[in-house]
Amino acid sequence: MARVTTLRLSPSALALDWSLVATRIKRFIRNYIEKSGMKGIVLGVSGGLDSSTTAALASQAIGGSKVLALSMPEEETYNPEDTKHIEMLAEEFDFQVETIDISQILRACYDSLPLYSREEIRSKGNLKARIRMVCWYYYANILQRIVCGNSDKSETMMGYYTKWGDVAADISPLMDLYKTQVKQLAAHIGVPREIITKPPTPALWPGQTAEGEMGIKYETLDLILLGLETFLSPEEIARQLKLPLKLILDTKARLLANVHKRRMPLTTKLGYRTVGKDFRLPYMS
């Protein structure tokens, strides 16, 4: 009887052929644009790793003239280094950038909402993410383009994003790559090192960092998630990574608790076939 080999959790387990990965992602983007009949892509760009990598790949896939990156700073979290990185990236990969200061839009929302509270920073932060999404889709509609998302697999699995906000998109080319894999892909295609090494942040409130908020480094998180993805037991993951079992169990619990963020809204099963349940027709056959 053949012996089942348990996956060894190490950084090498996340290594891929990055040339092949880049080729497949670019083909995916190009094919979707061609089959959808749209004129190009709109995406948000923050100067961070994920959005920079997506913008670079999209530009390589369909040409920079068809890629519009929207930079949407606001007064509370504005960082001039991000602006510098966006300009550097756009020059390197030759895509279009438009800057929209959303501070005034946010102030109008704050002043208009009867339940607005300055102390509710998470609700306020989610509002920022959703305002950005509104801008992406406005530009996509008026320019007859699609919205391209920037989400990676680590944050998608953990639910670390705003529902109907920064994850909203028509396609998300990086969503099957963990954060540490996106770093390797970014280095392969020539994203500047300053962008690759900066601490990831959704920039929803001052001082926010992804690792600080989640309480775990991506290098550790990605290996835990890989173990869960490949059906290793929490005990085996803890043993291999020499981590407390509680950390593995907490990660798994968060993954399961956020499943609602990764699927379409539920509905009552009434018809012969139901959208999102057993009526799943692919856009591209």
Residue frames relative to the residue before (quaternion, step in Angstrom):
aa qw qx qy qz dx dy dz
M 1.0000 0.0000 0.0000 0.0000 0.00 0.00 0.00
A 0.4584 -0.7006 0.4733 0.2738 3.58 -0.82 1.00
R 0.4094 -0.7116 0.5222 0.2309 3.53 -1.03 0.85
V 0.3730 -0.7147 0.5479 0.2236 3.58 -0.94 0.93
T 0.2619 -0.7816 0.5501 0.1334 3.57 -0.69 1.12
T 0.3386 -0.7386 0.5497 0.1943 3.58 -0.79 1.02
L 0.5210 -0.6384 0.4702 0.3160 3.55 -0.95 0.91
R 0.2948 -0.7331 0.5853 0.1816 3.56 -0.97 0.89
L 0.2871 -0.7898 0.5243 0.1372 3.54 -0.53 1.22
S 0.3056 0.7016 -0.5857 0.2673 3.54 -0.45 1.28
P 0.6925 -0.4688 0.3218 0.4439 3.62 -1.17 0.31
S 0.6231 0.5550 -0.3497 0.4258 3.60 1.04 -0.66
A 0.5807 0.5866 -0.3757 0.4213 3.60 1.18 -0.47
L 0.6880 0.4570 -0.2705 0.4947 3.59 1.24 -0.40
A 0.4903 0.6748 -0.4270 0.3491 3.59 1.27 -0.05
L 0.0450 -0.7806 0.6234 0.0014 3.56 -1.05 0.85
D 0.5597 -0.5290 0.4855 0.4137 3.55 -1.33 0.03
W 0.2601 -0.8359 0.4614 0.1443 3.57 0.03 1.32
S 0.5790 0.5575 -0.3814 0.4566 3.59 1.13 -0.47
L 0.6699 0.4857 -0.2861 0.4832 3.56 0.98 -0.89
V 0.6279 0.5367 -0.3320 0.4554 3.59 0.99 -0.83
A 0.6626 0.5033 -0.3042 0.4638 3.59 0.88 -0.94
T 0.6455 0.5267 -0.3142 0.4553 3.57 0.97 -0.87
R 0.6827 0.4907 -0.2906 0.4569 3.58 0.90 -0.93
I 0.6502 0.5062 -0.3236 0.4651 3.60 0.97 -0.80
K 0.6664 0.4954 -0.3097 0.4632 3.58 0.90 -0.86
R 0.6377 0.5099 -0.3286 0.4748 3.58 1.03 -0.73
F 0.6173 0.5496 -0.3301 0.4560 3.57 1.03 -0.81
I 0.6697 0.4903 -0.2941 0.4739 3.59 0.87 -0.96
R 0.6833 0.5025 -0.2869 0.4454 3.56 0.81 -1.05
N 0.6726 0.5009 -0.2995 0.4550 3.60 0.89 -0.91
Y 0.6501 0.5182 -0.3292 0.4477 3.57 0.96 -0.82
I 0.6501 0.5115 -0.3200 0.4619 3.58 0.92 -0.88
E 0.6672 0.5112 -0.3034 0.4488 3.58 0.88 -0.93
K 0.7320 0.4370 -0.2478 0.4603 3.59 0.82 -0.96
S 0.6496 0.5077 -0.3245 0.4636 3.59 1.14 -0.51
G 0.3826 -0.7441 0.4668 0.2864 3.58 1.21 -0.44
M 0.4794 0.6665 -0.4417 0.3617 3.60 1.22 0.28
K 0.5671 -0.6654 0.4017 0.2726 3.54 -1.27 0.46
G 0.8033 -0.1707 0.1200 0.5578 3.59 1.19 -0.10
I 0.5695 -0.6029 0.4708 0.3010 3.52 -1.33 -0.42
V 0.1091 -0.7124 0.6857 0.1025 3.51 -1.30 0.62
L 0.1039 0.7873 -0.6047 0.0607 3.58 -0.97 0.81
G 0.4682 -0.6328 0.5264 0.3214 3.53 -1.25 0.40
V 0.0619 -0.7867 0.6134 0.0307 3.54 -1.03 0.77
S 0.1801 -0.8272 0.5303 0.0458 3.55 -0.76 1.12
G 0.5203 -0.5927 0.4390 0.4305 3.55 1.24 -0.42
G 0.5674 0.5907 -0.3784 0.4311 3.57 1.32 0.11
L 0.7636 -0.4222 0.2603 0.4134 3.52 -1.35 0.17
D 0.7301 0.4605 -0.2749 0.4234 3.59 0.57 -1.13
S 0.7111 0.4477 -0.2797 0.4644 3.59 0.74 -1.00
S 0.6263 0.5349 -0.3412 0.4531 3.60 1.06 -0.68
T 0.6633 0.4999 -0.3007 0.4687 3.57 0.96 -0.88
T 0.6515 0.5119 -0.3141 0.4635 3.58 0.98 -0.83
A 0.6614 0.5072 -0.3089 0.4581 3.59 0.90 -0.91
A 0.6524 0.5188 -0.3123 0.4558 3.57 0.97 -0.85
L 0.6819 0.4811 -0.2869 0.4704 3.59 0.89 -0.91
A 0.6369 0.5254 -0.3294 0.4581 3.59 0.99 -0.81
S 0.6475 0.5185 -0.3132 0.4624 3.56 0.98 -0.84
Q 0.6631 0.4917 -0.2966 0.4803 3.56 0.99 -0.83
A 0.6679 0.5323 -0.2953 0.4282 3.57 1.08 -0.75
I 0.8469 0.1276 -0.0208 0.5158 3.61 0.75 -1.01
G 0.5968 -0.5624 0.3668 0.4394 3.59 1.28 0.01
G 0.5503 -0.6757 0.3947 0.2912 3.54 -0.88 1.00
S 0.5967 0.5807 -0.3696 0.4125 3.62 1.10 -0.53
K 0.7034 0.4316 -0.2514 0.5057 3.59 1.24 -0.41
V 0.6506 0.4759 -0.3073 0.5057 3.58 1.31 0.13
L 0.0457 -0.7869 0.6153 -0.0062 3.57 -0.65 1.16
A 0.1385 -0.7864 0.6004 0.0441 3.56 -0.61 1.19
L 0.2035 -0.7851 0.5772 0.0957 3.56 -0.75 1.07
S 0.1640 -0.7546 0.6317 0.0689 3.53 -0.75 1.15
M 0.0260 -0.8422 0.5369 -0.0414 3.58 -0.58 1.13
P 0.0221 -0.8172 0.5754 -0.0251 3.56 0.32 1.24
E 0.0629 -0.7588 0.6426 0.0858 3.53 -1.34 0.22
E 0.6987 -0.5632 0.2580 0.3579 3.51 -1.10 0.81
E 0.6654 0.5446 -0.3214 0.3968 3.60 0.95 -0.75
T 0.8104 0.2257 -0.0984 0.5316 3.61 0.99 -0.78
Y 0.3097 0.7854 -0.4970 0.2008 3.62 1.21 0.21
N 0.0093 -0.7813 0.6231 -0.0338 3.54 -0.95 0.98
P 0.3811 -0.7586 0.4748 0.2319 3.63 -0.41 1.16
E 0.5704 0.5894 -0.3883 0.4201 3.61 1.15 -0.48
D 0.6176 0.5451 -0.3424 0.4518 3.58 1.06 -0.72
T 0.6391 0.5243 -0.3155 0.4659 3.57 0.98 -0.87
K 0.6385 0.5253 -0.3132 0.4672 3.56 0.98 -0.86
H 0.6782 0.4940 -0.2933 0.4583 3.58 0.91 -0.89
I 0.6271 0.5260 -0.3362 0.4659 3.60 1.03 -0.74
E 0.6620 0.5021 -0.3029 0.4668 3.58 0.93 -0.89
M 0.6347 0.5319 -0.3163 0.4629 3.57 1.02 -0.84
L 0.6819 0.4929 -0.2831 0.4603 3.55 0.92 -0.94
A 0.6559 0.5178 -0.3140 0.4506 3.59 0.94 -0.90
E 0.6453 0.5073 -0.3190 0.4738 3.57 1.04 -0.74
E 0.6697 0.5106 -0.2960 0.4507 3.58 0.98 -0.86
F 0.8092 0.2660 -0.1206 0.5099 3.59 0.90 -0.94
D 0.4182 -0.7830 0.4086 0.2123 3.56 1.34 0.29
F 0.4428 0.6442 -0.5142 0.3529 3.58 0.74 1.06
Q 0.5787 -0.6098 0.4297 0.3295 3.56 -1.27 0.37
V 0.0966 -0.7809 0.6149 0.0527 3.57 -1.11 0.72
E 0.0158 -0.7569 0.6527 0.0290 3.54 -1.09 0.79
T 0.2541 -0.7801 0.5587 0.1209 3.56 -0.88 1.00
I 0.0408 -0.7789 0.6256 -0.0166 3.55 -0.88 1.02
D 0.2378 -0.7539 0.5970 0.1368 3.58 -0.54 1.14
I 0.1852 -0.8323 0.5162 0.0805 3.58 -0.38 1.22
S 0.3232 0.7816 -0.4849 0.2228 3.62 1.26 0.18
Q 0.6898 0.4810 -0.2890 0.4575 3.58 0.87 -0.95
I 0.6164 0.5338 -0.3443 0.4653 3.60 1.05 -0.75
L 0.6669 0.5067 -0.2995 0.4569 3.57 0.93 -0.91
R 0.6445 0.5175 -0.3300 0.4560 3.58 0.94 -0.85
A 0.6311 0.5277 -0.3324 0.4613 3.58 1.03 -0.79
C 0.6416 0.5091 -0.3212 0.4754 3.59 1.03 -0.76
Y 0.6493 0.5227 -0.3261 0.4460 3.57 0.87 -0.95
D 0.7028 0.4790 -0.2635 0.4552 3.57 0.92 -0.98
S 0.7050 0.4839 -0.2568 0.4504 3.58 1.16 -0.58
L 0.6650 0.5207 -0.3025 0.4418 3.59 1.17 -0.48
P 0.4007 -0.7422 0.4796 0.2420 3.63 -0.48 1.13
L 0.7350 0.4089 -0.2352 0.4870 3.62 1.06 -0.68
Y 0.3610 0.7589 -0.4896 0.2325 3.61 1.21 0.14
S 0.0031 0.7840 -0.6200 0.0301 3.55 -0.99 0.96
R 0.4388 -0.7093 0.4903 0.2530 3.58 -0.73 1.05
E 0.6458 0.5448 -0.3200 0.4286 3.58 1.12 -0.62
E 0.6343 0.5196 -0.3331 0.4655 3.62 1.16 -0.46
I 0.0880 -0.8623 0.4956 0.0555 3.57 0.46 1.20
R 0.6276 0.5375 -0.3581 0.4347 3.61 1.05 -0.60
S 0.6597 0.4844 -0.3080 0.4851 3.60 0.92 -0.85
K 0.6383 0.5168 -0.3149 0.4758 3.55 1.03 -0.80
G 0.6545 0.5125 -0.3063 0.4639 3.58 0.98 -0.84
N 0.6477 0.5128 -0.3155 0.4669 3.58 0.98 -0.83
L 0.6029 0.5488 -0.3518 0.4599 3.56 1.09 -0.67
K 0.6264 0.5350 -0.3342 0.4579 3.60 0.98 -0.80
A 0.6665 0.5037 -0.3046 0.4574 3.57 0.89 -0.94
R 0.6913 0.4739 -0.2871 0.4638 3.59 0.96 -0.78
I 0.5930 0.5327 -0.3685 0.4783 3.59 1.12 -0.51
R 0.6167 0.5281 -0.3421 0.4731 3.59 1.01 -0.76
M 0.6465 0.5229 -0.3180 0.4555 3.59 0.94 -0.89
V 0.6224 0.5417 -0.3393 0.4517 3.60 0.98 -0.81
C 0.6589 0.5081 -0.3028 0.4648 3.58 0.98 -0.85
W 0.6236 0.5360 -0.3504 0.4484 3.61 0.94 -0.83
Y 0.7312 0.4435 -0.2523 0.4528 3.54 0.78 -1.02
Y 0.5712 0.5566 -0.3905 0.4598 3.60 1.12 -0.50
Y 0.6915 0.4657 -0.2814 0.4751 3.57 0.84 -0.98
A 0.6348 0.5289 -0.3348 0.4530 3.59 0.97 -0.79
N 0.6533 0.5158 -0.3126 0.4578 3.59 0.97 -0.86
I 0.7367 0.4478 -0.2495 0.4409 3.55 0.72 -1.06
L 0.7285 0.3960 -0.2260 0.5113 3.60 1.18 -0.59
Q 0.3846 -0.7392 0.4627 0.3025 3.59 1.32 0.00
R 0.4501 0.6496 -0.4686 0.3948 3.53 0.80 1.14
I 0.4412 -0.6455 0.5309 0.3268 3.56 -1.29 -0.01
V 0.4333 -0.6531 0.5467 0.2947 3.55 -1.29 0.36
C 0.1784 -0.7819 0.5938 0.0645 3.54 -0.82 1.07
G 0.2927 -0.7900 0.5195 0.1424 3.57 -0.68 1.11
N 0.3862 -0.7413 0.5185 0.1802 3.54 -1.31 0.42
S 0.4109 0.7635 -0.4441 0.2258 3.60 1.24 -0.08
D 0.2522 -0.7409 0.6000 0.1659 3.58 -1.08 0.74
K 0.6925 -0.5122 0.3267 0.3890 3.56 -1.30 0.30
S 0.6080 0.5708 -0.3600 0.4181 3.60 1.00 -0.78
E 0.7356 0.4219 -0.2333 0.4758 3.56 0.75 -1.08
T 0.6110 0.5439 -0.3537 0.4536 3.59 1.10 -0.63
M 0.6823 0.4853 -0.2942 0.4610 3.59 0.88 -0.92
M 0.7203 0.4383 -0.2494 0.4763 3.58 1.01 -0.77
G 0.4280 -0.7037 0.4651 0.3246 3.58 1.24 -0.21
Y 0.4108 0.7187 -0.4684 0.3086 3.57 1.19 0.52
Y 0.5767 0.5040 -0.4328 0.4755 3.52 0.31 1.34
T 0.5288 -0.6112 0.4765 0.3461 3.55 -1.29 0.15
K 0.4292 -0.6929 0.5185 0.2585 3.55 -0.74 1.07
W 0.8217 0.0630 -0.1266 0.5522 3.57 -0.85 1.09
G 0.6049 0.5300 -0.3702 0.4649 3.58 1.14 0.62
D 0.8560 0.0346 -0.0091 0.5158 3.58 -0.51 -1.16
V 0.6500 0.5017 -0.3314 0.4648 3.62 1.19 -0.29
A 0.5164 0.6603 -0.4170 0.3513 3.61 1.22 -0.31
A 0.2731 0.7492 -0.5552 0.2364 3.57 -0.74 1.06
D 0.5037 -0.6146 0.5074 0.3333 3.54 -1.34 0.21
I 0.7661 0.0090 -0.0229 0.6422 3.57 1.16 -0.64
S 0.1080 -0.7695 0.6255 0.0704 3.58 -1.21 0.54
P 0.2304 -0.8539 0.4502 0.1234 3.59 0.24 1.27
L 0.7285 0.4397 -0.2469 0.4636 3.62 1.10 -0.61
M 0.4469 0.7635 -0.4125 0.2175 3.58 1.24 -0.18
D 0.6958 0.4166 -0.2923 0.5068 3.61 1.20 -0.16
L 0.6136 0.4941 -0.3647 0.4963 3.58 1.21 0.52
Y 0.4189 -0.6851 0.5362 0.2600 3.56 -0.89 0.95
K 0.6931 -0.5002 0.3201 0.4087 3.57 -1.22 0.53
T 0.6772 0.4805 -0.3091 0.4637 3.60 0.87 -0.87
Q 0.6176 0.5204 -0.3433 0.4794 3.60 1.17 -0.51
V 0.6122 0.5353 -0.3492 0.4656 3.59 1.04 -0.73
K 0.6113 0.5501 -0.3487 0.4496 3.59 1.03 -0.73
Q 0.6805 0.4831 -0.2896 0.4687 3.57 0.92 -0.90
L 0.6376 0.5107 -0.3219 0.4786 3.58 1.01 -0.76
A 0.6386 0.5357 -0.3250 0.4467 3.58 0.94 -0.88
A 0.6510 0.5023 -0.3114 0.4762 3.57 0.95 -0.86
H 0.6434 0.5451 -0.3222 0.4303 3.58 0.99 -0.83
I 0.7610 0.3776 -0.2190 0.4799 3.61 0.89 -0.86
G 0.6143 -0.6203 0.3236 0.3649 3.59 1.26 0.07
V 0.2914 0.7234 -0.5606 0.2785 3.60 1.08 0.59
P 0.5486 -0.6492 0.4045 0.3376 3.64 -0.80 0.95
R 0.5823 -0.6231 0.4070 0.3273 3.55 -1.02 0.89
E 0.5975 0.5834 -0.3683 0.4087 3.61 1.03 -0.72
I 0.6647 0.4856 -0.2953 0.4850 3.56 1.09 -0.70
I 0.6588 0.5369 -0.3081 0.4276 3.58 0.92 -0.93
T 0.7656 0.4094 -0.2008 0.4538 3.58 0.93 -0.88
K 0.5344 0.6347 -0.4291 0.3571 3.63 1.16 -0.17
P 0.5711 -0.6112 0.4131 0.3600 3.63 -1.03 0.68
P 0.4428 -0.6976 0.4902 0.2775 3.63 -0.78 0.97
T 0.1036 0.7825 -0.6089 0.0783 3.56 -1.06 0.80
P 0.4280 -0.6778 0.5248 0.2864 3.61 -1.06 0.67
A 0.2858 -0.7956 0.4828 0.2287 3.60 1.33 -0.28
L 0.3239 0.7513 -0.5086 0.2681 3.56 0.84 1.01
W 0.7733 0.0017 -0.0454 0.6324 3.58 1.26 -0.34
P 0.6649 -0.5343 0.3342 0.4009 3.61 -1.15 0.53
G 0.8330 0.2308 -0.1812 0.4690 3.55 -1.03 0.87
Q 0.4707 0.6900 -0.4402 0.3294 3.60 1.23 -0.02
T 0.0312 0.7561 -0.6537 0.0052 3.56 -1.05 0.85
A 0.5807 -0.6117 0.4055 0.3524 3.57 -1.05 0.72
E 0.6966 0.4732 -0.2847 0.4579 3.58 0.81 -0.98
G 0.6362 0.5312 -0.3284 0.4530 3.56 1.03 -0.74
E 0.6912 0.4766 -0.2809 0.4650 3.55 0.94 -0.87
M 0.7121 0.4316 -0.2636 0.4870 3.60 0.97 -0.79
G 0.3854 -0.7634 0.4482 0.2604 3.56 1.23 -0.39
I 0.7252 0.3431 -0.2282 0.5517 3.58 1.15 0.54
K 0.4687 -0.6585 0.5126 0.2898 3.58 -1.12 0.71
Y 0.5711 -0.6090 0.4252 0.3497 3.57 -1.07 0.72
E 0.6034 0.5755 -0.3653 0.4140 3.59 1.01 -0.71
T 0.6853 0.4421 -0.2631 0.5155 3.57 1.12 -0.71
L 0.6499 0.5434 -0.3137 0.4289 3.55 0.89 -0.99
D 0.6804 0.5153 -0.3099 0.4189 3.58 0.83 -0.96
L 0.6602 0.4916 -0.3148 0.4725 3.59 1.03 -0.69
I 0.6055 0.5272 -0.3527 0.4807 3.58 1.10 -0.64
L 0.6816 0.4899 -0.2873 0.4615 3.57 0.87 -0.96
L 0.6166 0.5322 -0.3443 0.4669 3.58 1.05 -0.72
G 0.6412 0.5228 -0.3182 0.4629 3.57 0.99 -0.81
L 0.6698 0.4807 -0.2940 0.4836 3.58 0.95 -0.87
E 0.6297 0.5472 -0.3285 0.4429 3.58 1.02 -0.80
T 0.7584 0.3676 -0.1904 0.5035 3.58 0.99 -0.83
F 0.5676 -0.6739 0.3398 0.3289 3.56 1.26 0.60
L 0.3278 0.6937 -0.5647 0.3040 3.60 1.01 0.69
S 0.5028 -0.6375 0.4824 0.3286 3.56 -1.07 0.65
P 0.6211 -0.5356 0.4045 0.4048 3.60 -1.15 0.48
E 0.6305 0.5412 -0.3341 0.4449 3.59 1.04 -0.76
E 0.6654 0.4942 -0.3004 0.4720 3.58 0.99 -0.85
I 0.6286 0.5230 -0.3334 0.4692 3.60 1.00 -0.77
A 0.6575 0.5082 -0.3041 0.4657 3.57 0.91 -0.93
R 0.6531 0.5173 -0.3153 0.4544 3.58 0.96 -0.86
Q 0.6991 0.4793 -0.2857 0.4471 3.58 0.79 -0.99
L 0.7644 0.3786 -0.1987 0.4826 3.58 0.87 -0.94
K 0.3490 -0.7555 0.4820 0.2741 3.58 1.34 -0.10
L 0.4363 0.6710 -0.4603 0.3841 3.53 0.92 1.05
P 0.5992 -0.5487 0.4187 0.4057 3.61 -1.16 0.43
L 0.5422 -0.6285 0.4484 0.3316 3.57 -0.95 0.84
K 0.5970 0.5855 -0.3634 0.4108 3.60 1.03 -0.72
L 0.6301 0.5366 -0.3385 0.4478 3.60 1.00 -0.76
I 0.6523 0.5008 -0.3116 0.4760 3.58 0.98 -0.82
L 0.6739 0.4986 -0.2940 0.4592 3.57 0.91 -0.92
D 0.6426 0.5161 -0.3201 0.4672 3.59 1.02 -0.78
T 0.6371 0.5212 -0.3217 0.4678 3.58 1.03 -0.81
K 0.6581 0.5014 -0.3031 0.4729 3.57 0.95 -0.90
A 0.6469 0.5242 -0.3222 0.4504 3.59 0.97 -0.83
R 0.6580 0.4895 -0.3191 0.4750 3.59 0.97 -0.79
L 0.6069 0.5585 -0.3455 0.4477 3.59 1.01 -0.80
L 0.7108 0.4535 -0.2538 0.4741 3.59 0.88 -0.98
A 0.6483 0.5413 -0.3228 0.4272 3.58 1.00 -0.79
N 0.7375 0.4177 -0.2201 0.4829 3.57 1.14 -0.62
V 0.2925 0.7773 -0.5116 0.2204 3.58 1.20 0.39
H 0.5878 0.5935 -0.3717 0.4051 3.62 1.09 -0.62
K 0.6386 0.5326 -0.3314 0.4458 3.58 1.15 -0.52
R 0.7228 0.4597 -0.2351 0.4593 3.57 1.19 -0.51
R 0.7424 0.3473 -0.2431 0.5187 3.60 1.14 0.27
M 0.6323 -0.5208 0.4119 0.3991 3.53 -1.29 0.31
P 0.6477 -0.5121 0.3708 0.4252 3.62 -1.18 0.38
L 0.4621 -0.6746 0.5046 0.2771 3.57 -1.05 0.80
T 0.0636 -0.7792 0.6214 0.0511 3.53 -1.22 0.55
T 0.6057 -0.5380 0.4342 0.3940 3.55 -1.30 0.24
K 0.3910 -0.7070 0.5368 0.2430 3.60 -0.92 0.90
L 0.0950 0.8215 -0.5488 0.1220 3.58 -0.37 1.28
G 0.7517 0.4081 -0.2122 0.4726 3.58 0.99 -0.83
Y 0.7182 -0.4116 0.3365 0.4489 3.54 -1.39 -0.04
R 0.7680 -0.0238 0.0065 0.6399 3.57 1.01 -0.86
T 0.2346 -0.8106 0.5325 0.0652 3.54 -0.88 1.02
V 0.5238 -0.6476 0.4593 0.3086 3.57 -0.88 0.99
G 0.8198 0.2304 -0.1905 0.4884 3.55 -0.91 0.98
K 0.7134 0.3944 -0.2549 0.5202 3.60 1.26 -0.18
D 0.8091 -0.1200 0.0973 0.5670 3.59 0.53 -1.15
F 0.6113 0.4657 -0.3649 0.5256 3.57 1.25 0.48
R 0.2290 0.7900 -0.5219 0.2263 3.55 0.44 1.26
L 0.0099 0.8018 -0.5954 0.0501 3.55 -0.10 1.26
P 0.3916 -0.7253 0.5036 0.2588 3.64 -0.63 0.97
Y 0.5525 -0.6108 0.4500 0.3452 3.55 -1.10 0.71
M 0.7841 0.1896 -0.0837 0.5851 3.54 1.00 -0.89
S 0.1905 -0.8008 0.5595 0.0969 3.57 -0.53 1.14
